[in-house]
């Protein structure tokens, strides 16, 4: 750690998103605001190489030092772009942390246009593999794609229909890598809470990444997962704070969980936006800051596809949200009617 770097300091005069905080009991520290790299790999719409590099540069200039990626994102494209940036000049390895994921191997094949919502043509298809051998292969290939010497954190990615293989093979493989010092922190990342709760209860994870299940529209993570993580000192990374778009802009045609938002969800999001507007606060600012209110939450991971979106995320992270607005949003957020 470079103590002269102000972004590594927790001085009271720094914006909260620049704080570096412990990730559970792992010894890893992460920024309170992390950058998710899925949009840089063509999620929903293509992003050129120059724009991706400019976005990463804008994030670095804004003080963001935690980056989350995965082989799944653009069939390896996100890892390659992130690695090319971080291994370039001016980015000392001691000044940032990176998480990637295992569970999907990339093999040669023809993917359909827009495969799994990514608008790229990498000549690769994803194959689910949560075996021990799959974990080792996935990490080796991720290291090769990024050019990094190691990852700080590795997450088991979306094992929804693969619990047995994930808990009996992927998790022990990661635990061995952690004990050997090859990986500093291990966890699981999913769009659901039930299996993440089971992971925390039955294994020795350092962290979880819960996407879309702790937001202004969906607070299910607060029922069991977040209290259990607090009890076990497991770090919580929150992604999907905009529920894939509807909480950034609840206009007709907005997406919710990567599909067109149902009319009832759209109405609720618009009601939340109206309350925010009455207080002069963008809905996206409240959506981004909402998870920080829970003491179990370590970091919020937000994607961006342009320098403009980086600037917007930083603005949203630093907006003042009055307590009375939180009260009004809480009332709407718990009303499922």
HUCORBEL-V59051 format. One record per run of one state. SS is the DSSP state (helix for helix, strand for strand, loop for the rest). FROM is the first residue (numbers start at 0). TO is the last residue. Records with the same first field share a line. If there is no record, write none. Layout:
SS: FROM-TO  FROM-TO
//
This chain:
loop: 0-4  8-14  18-18  22-27  31-31  36-37  41-41  43-47  61-64  68-75  86-91  95-95  102-102  108-113  118-122  128-130  146-151  157-161  179-183  190-192  202-205  211-218  222-223  232-233  239-241  245-253  256-257  260-261  278-281  293-295  303-305  318-321  333-336
helix: 5-7  15-17  38-40  48-60  76-85  92-94  114-116  131-145  162-178  193-201  219-221  224-231  242-244  262-277  282-292  306-317  322-332
strand: 19-21  28-30  32-35  42-42  65-67  96-101  103-107  117-117  123-127  152-156  184-189  206-210  234-238  254-255  258-259  296-302
//
